[in-house]
Amino acid sequence: METAVEHLLLALARRASDARSDADLLALVREDHSAFAELIARHGSMVWRSCRHLLGDADAEDAFQATFLVLIRSAAGVRNGTAIASWLHGVAVRISLTVRREAGRRRVREQATARPETIAPRELDDRADTMAAVHREVAALPEPDRSAFVLCVVEGLTQVEASTRLGRTPGTIAGQVARAKKQLAARLTKRGIVPGFAALAALSTTSAADAVPTGLMERVLNLSAAEASPVVLRLAKGAMGMTVSTKLILSITVSVCGIFAASSLYLGAAASPEDKPAPRLEGNKPVPPRDDREADVEALKKEIEALRMKVEAFGKKEEQPRQEHQKIVVTSLKAKDVNITQQYVGKIFAQRHINIRGLVNGYLAEVLVKEGQAVKQGDAMFKILPILYKAKLDAELAEVRIAQLEFDHTKKLADSVPPVISQREVALSEAKLAKAQAKAKVAQADLNFTELRAPFDGFVGRFQMQQGSLIKEGDTLTTLTDNSVVWVYFNVPEVRYLEYMANPGHVKEDRPIDLVLANGSTFPQSGKLGAIETQSENETGNIPFRADFPNPDRLLRHGQTGTVLMHRALKDAIVIPQRATFEIRDKRYVYVVDKDNVVHQREIVIQNEVDDFFVIKKGLDANDRIVVDGVRRVRDGEKVEYEFRKPDEVLATPKKPVGK
């Protein structure tokens, strides 16, 4: 008899030549164990990597087993067998998120009961939180984009391989993957994961740890034989929305196994020739003896069939949605003034930041400052060896004296009576004198350039040259930065720019701008809008803005980053809690209650997001009533009973449902 590992090895060996599709394997998963092994061979690595992204290895094993246990029990309910990869990914994400929530609640309880001195500080696992957000958004993608993305990005198949699996053309697969990446990047950026494309790259990054352990593979392949642990059963039950308890399932399984064992014993006993009674004679013909054990076997078979039907009945009962009898909560809308805060990633630049360069060639003789030192305007910073330039200046000054003597003599001869020379000779002599004086000024300037002085107050940067270095004209020696005022540049989307410029009052208000630093603290000085660039960036569709911040304590340095917070006031805006909305194919909807208490689905357009509220751009007005709590319990066009709450009371509790 083949072991579970042998099943897996056979499936892996056959994988390259197996022409059966995922849908074919899914249809045979209950009857053919090799079909189940082949599905694990195809998609096990993807499921294991997804579970490990959200959990540690120990918890990931339970989530991995529970995912394939759900596959065994729900194979008949999978509507699209060709998209089994995205279905498995969604199940794995839901189960892993459940395990994360349970671990978080358990940690809170342990800390509540522990003594303060025994509580160790918990390190934040930013990567796990980020990957949880990424996988959650992947599972929320609409079909058929999700199935194409999971195969090509998460599983790492080529577009041709994915097209064969899904029955689509490679061009269609490429378009669906690109569309999914664009949607995911936008959603992740909205969640604060910037840049979104960088976060998606982690999905396709593989390592040696992504290989499913052999022992875990064997346990998963034995799941069809009721080998799952109670923890795995509970996780699978939660993923399928089951209401029957694990104990009941186990008891029925044990009962069935016991009956099968008993039936085997009876059948073996019935087949044993040693225990058969001797036949009796009626006349001259032998009459076979009556064997009551055959009747017992038939009774056991009937009992097994009854138990099988009972288990199926429980399964059907579990699939029925639980009826909710709680009333929904409805509120009216109210226009109010709202302060909108928009966040942008900014790059900090000093008001003046220049390179100190040498203007002449020579050896660096002296370095008169230190890195990071504050200097005043006019302070000497560097000296270049001046000997050659001093000698050149002396030579030029001598030429000036010679030209001066010639000019004086020529002038005297021209002024004599009668004149000995003409005025033309005087003019030529005067021109030679002017030329000599100009050369002397150039030599004096070159000599002055051997000493570099600070052009303004600031801080000295990093040295590029050291004392004794041979420098050429134009070489950078260091930088000088004046950060008494800093400029923060940030990119504003074109839509936000148009909203800002649509109301001239916003520009005239000159509302203060805040800056959040890398450690999460807010810079104590408020800034103001300094400039808006004259052209948009074609590649991104953004327009650069500049905010100016005073920096009296010199806390901000050139090259830092921060988050710019721009505040804007909206007059008479319609605000609703985010929990009152639901999303269908990237569009937002709410349920509006009419005068007859009938709910109607209505599309809305979001203008801004403020904490846990949405500011509505269009789709609702102040006279509408909407469903706030119980959105998932109503259907379009049905009449409902509800509990009415005032708008102020609802808006005061944006996260927690009212009355809960």
Order of alpha helices (4+ residues) and beta strands (2+ residues): alpha-alpha-alpha-alpha-alpha-alpha-alpha-alpha-alpha-alpha-alpha-alpha-alpha-beta-beta-alpha-beta-beta-beta-beta-beta-alpha-alpha-beta-beta-beta-beta-alpha-alpha-beta-beta-beta-beta-beta-beta-beta-beta-beta-beta-alpha
